[in-house]
Amino acid sequence: MSIQNLAKDLGLSISTVSRALNGYTDVSQSTRERVAARAAALNYTPHPGARSLKSGKSYAVGVILPANEVTGGFMDPMYSSLLGGVSRGLKAGGYNLVVSTNSGLPVKEELALYDQFLRAKWFDGYIIVRTRIQDRRVSALMKHHVPFVTYGRTETEGNEFWVDTDNEQAFYLATQRQIAFGHRNIALLNGPEEFMFAALREKGYTRAMHGAGLEPALHQVLHGSLTEKAGYDLTEQLITSNNPPSALLCATDSMAIGAIAACRAHGLVVGQQISVVGYGNSDAGQFCVPQLTTIAHDVQSNGWHLAELLLTRLRGETPAQSHFLETVEVIARSSDGPRI
C-alpha cells in the first residue's frame, strides 16, 4: 500500500499522514496513534530504501542487551516487556527497534561493538540499558553526537535524558517491610557493584536499616549475576555461615527463586523460618512455591517513555521533561513473613 492510499483511507492529507508517522508534535497525539494503528492494520510500511535515500537516515534505533553467557537469552526477563513498550512507541514515530545482545563481553569489547555500529551509521539513535555508575558508552555516544537515552541513571557527564525505576525506594520499602516483621539480620543479594541500579538499591536498603537503628554487617550485602544460580550460591553461603540472616532481599525474581531453592535444600521453610523477597513481579515468581513477594514496576510504561524521549531527540526538539522516574510497589505474597 502507498502512503497516498493510506491517506485516502484515513481521510487525511498525505502531509499529515507523513508527519504523523514520523512523530511530529504539530500533529496531535490522538491523530498520530490513529494513523499508526491504521497503518499497522493495513500492513503499510514506508519503503526503507526510499526513506533512507531521501533523508540520509536509517529510521532504526539500536539497543544492545546483556545476555546470559550460558543460554544466550536475556539476562532479565523484564527486557521482553521493556522492548515491547519501546517498539510500540518507536513504531508510532516511524522508527524500528533493532536489538543486539552482549553475552558477557568486557567493557572494552562492548565499546568496540558500539564503535562498529557508530562508524557504519547503522542507527539514528540508541537506547543504553543497565547503566554503570561511570558509563563509557555515554561518553562514546556524546563524542559521536548521536541522540540517545538511557534506561537508568549514571554519574557520567552528559546523561541528561533517562528513564529509571525508583530502585532506592524499592529496596527501602522491601527492607522496611522485613523490619516491621521483626527481622533484624536482613541480607541483600545485589547485582554487580559497577551498575547504578545496584548502588541505588543498596542505598535504599541501608537507609531503611539505619532508620531502624540497625547497622548492616559486611557479610549482609553480597553481589552477583542476576540469575537463579547466583541466588542459590549466595544464599547457601549466607545460610551456612555463623550468622545466617532471617530475611533475604534479592535484586531480581530470578535470584529470589534460586534463593528459595537453596533454602529448601537446607530444610528451611520459606515464608516462616526465612523471608525471601524478589524484584520484577515476573510470571515465574507468581507460580513458584511459595509464591514470591516482590517489587513491581510498570516496565511497559518505562519502554514507552524511552521511545517518546528518544523520538523527541531524533526530531531535534527539546523535550518538555528530560527524564522519568517510575514508581514502585510491594506485591505481598507468601514467601516472607514475621520472624519466628
N, C-alpha and C positions, 0 to 999 in steps of 0.2 A: 504493500500500500504506500502511496506517495503522501507527502505532507499536505498536498493540495486536497486529496480525498479525505484525509483526516480532518482538515479544517472545515470542509464542506459538511462532513458528518456531524461535527460539533456545532456548526452554525457560527463559527468564529473566523476571523481573518487569518491568513497564513502567518502574518507577522505576529499576531497574538499567540497562536499555537507554537510558533518557533520560540518566542521569548518565554512562554510558559514551560516548555520542555527544557529550556536552558536555565530555568530557575530565577529569572529576573524578577526583582521585587516590585517593578512597576506593574506587574500582573498579580492580582490578588492570590492569596494562598489557596482559596477555595477553587479558583479557576485553574491554578497550577495542578492541584490534586485531581480535578475533573479531567483535565487534558491527559495527565499521566495515566489515570485509570482507564480512560477510553483507548489510549494508545496501546496499553497493555492488553486490553480486551480484544483489540483488532490486530494484535501482533505487529504493530507498527514499530519499526526500528530505523532510525536515521542511518543512512549508508556511512559506515565509519571512514572509509577511504575518502569519500567526498567531503565529509566534515573536516577531516584532518588536513586535506589539501587546502581547503578554503581558509581554515583558521590557524593552521600550524599547531593545533592541539591534538592530544591523543584521546581526550574525553575519557580518560581512565584514571582511577585513583589506586595507589598501591598500599598494601599493608603486609608486613612480614610478621607472622605469628610464631610464638615459641611452640615447639612441638616436642612430644615425648621422644626421647632418644631411642627407646626400645620399639614402641609401636608405630611411631611416626604420626600419631593422632594429635589433636590439640592438647596442649598441656592442661588446660582447664576447660571443662565442658561449657562453661558460660560463654565462651567465644562464639559458639553457634548462634546463640540469641543475640549477642552483640553485633555480629556480622549481618544478621537478618535486619536489624534496625538500621545499620549503616547503609546496606544495599538498597533498602526501600527508600531511604531519604535521598541517596545519590541519584537513584533512577528517576525520581521526580524532578531532579535538576538536570537530567540528560547525561549523567555520568555512569560509568560502570565501575564496579569494585573488582580488583584483581588481587588474589591472595597468594602469597608465597609463605613457606614455613622455614623455620630455623631450628634444626634439631641439635641444640646444644653447642652451636658454634661459639668459639671465643669471641670477645668483643672486637678484636682486630679483624677477624674474618667476616663478622657480621657487617662491620663498617665497609669492608671491601665489596660486599654484596650490594649495599646501598650505593656505593660509588659506581658500580657497574650499571645499576638502574639509572642513576642520575646522568651519567655520561651518554647513555643511549637514549635519554629523554623518553623513557617508556611511559612515564606517568606525569600528569599535570599537577598532582598533589599527593600527599602522603598522610597516613594516619600512623602514628607511633604508639605502640601499646607496651604495657608493662615497663613504665619509665623507671630509670635508675635515678638515684639521688643526684649523681653527676652523670649526665647523659650525653655522650659524644655524638649520638645520632642527631640530636637537636642542633648541635654546633655545625654538623656537616650540612644539614638542610638549610640552615641560616646562611652558610657560606655560598651555597648554590642559588640562593634567593628563590627557593621553591616553596609554595604555600604548603603548610602542614598544620595539623592539630595533634594533640597528644591525649591518649586515654590514661590519665594520671598526671600528676604534677612532677616537677623536678626542681632542683636548685640551680640548674644551668641557666645562664642568662639567655633571654630570648624566648623562653617558654611562656608566652602570654596567652595562648589560645589552647584551652584544655577543657576536658570533661573528666570528672572524677566522682567516685563514690566516697562518702564520708567515712573513710576507713578508721580514723581516730575515734569517731563517735561509735562506730560499730563495736569496737572492742572495749570501749569504755562501758557501753551498755551490757555487753556479754559478761564482763568482769563484775560489774555491779550486781548482776543477777546472781552470780555464784556467791558473792559476798553476802547477799540477802538470804541465801540458802544456808549460810553458816560456814561456808568454805573459807579457809584461810591460806592453805597451801595450794595455790592455783598456778598451773603451768601454762605457758604459751608456746604452742608449736607453730612457729612462724615461717615465712618464706625466706629466701636468701637475703642476707643483710644489705646487699647492694641496691635493692629495689625500694623505691619510695613508699609503696604501699606497706611494706614490712615495717619501715621506720614509723609510719603513722599509726599502724596497729599496735606496735609496742608502746607508743606514746599514750594511746588511749588506755591500754591495759595498765601502764604504770600510773597514770593519773588516777584511775579508779582505786588502785591498791593504796597509793599514798593518801587518797581521800578518806580511806578507812583506817588509816594509821598502820598500814602494812608495808613492809619492805620486801620487794621481790628478791629471792635468793638468786645467785648466779646460775644455778642449775635449772631454774624455773623457766628460762627463756632459751629455747633451742631453735636452730634454723635448719631448714632442709628443703628439698624439692617438694612441689605441691602435689604429691602422689600418694596413693594408698600405701605403697611400700615405705615411703618416708614416714608417714603417720604411724605405721606399725613399728618400725625400727626405733623411732624416737620415743614412742610410748613405752616400749619394752625397756628401753634404757632408763626411763623415769620410774616405772613401777617396780623395778627390781633394785632400785637404789636404796640407800639407807634412810632417805627421807621422801618417800613417794607422795605425790600430790593426790588430793582428793577430787580435783577438777582439772579438766584439760580443755583449753580453748585452741581450736585448730584453724589455720589460715584458709583452708578450703574444706568443703564437704568430703572430697576425696581423702584428704589427710585424716579427717574425723572417722571415716569408715574404716580406714586402716587402724586407727587408734582403738576403735571398738573391737576389731578382730583381735588385737593384741591383748586387750583387757579380758576378753572372753577366753583366750588361750591360757591365761594365767588365773582363771577361775573367778574373776571379778564380775559382779552383776552390775552392768552399766545402767545408770539412772538411779541406782540405790547405793552401791558401795563406791562408785566413782561417777562423776558427771563428765559428759563429753558434749562439746558444742562445736558446730561447724560454721561454715560461711559460704553462702551462694544459693541456698534453697534449691538444690538440684533435685531432679526426679529420683535419683538413687537414694538420697537422704530421706525421702518420704517413705520409701519401701524397705529400708534396711531394718534390722531388729536389734535394739528398739528403734523406733522412729527418731530421726535426728533433730534435735533442737538446733536452729541455725539462724543466721542473719540473712535477711532478704533485701534485695535492692532491684530496681527496675532496669534490667540490662538492656531491654529493647529500647527504652527511653534514652539510655546512655548512647546507644548507637545512632538513634535519630538526631540527637543533639550534636554528635560528632559530625554527621553528614551536613546538618544545617550550617554549622560553624565553618566547615571547610568549603562548602559551596559559596558562602559569603566571601571568603578569602579568594577563592578562584575567580570570582567576578570582580575582584579588586575593590570591593566595598569594605567599609568599616562596620563590623558587627555591633549591634546595639548592646550586646553582652558578650564579653570575650571569654567567659568561662561559665561552667555549670557544675555545681556541687550537689550530687544526688543524695537524697535522704535514705536512711536505712531503718529497718525494724526487726525486732526479735520475733522469730516464729517458734513458739514454745511447743515442744513435743515431749517425748518420754525419755530421752537419753540423758537428761540432767534432772537434779532434784536436791532436796535437803540433805545436808551432811549427816550421816548416821554415826 
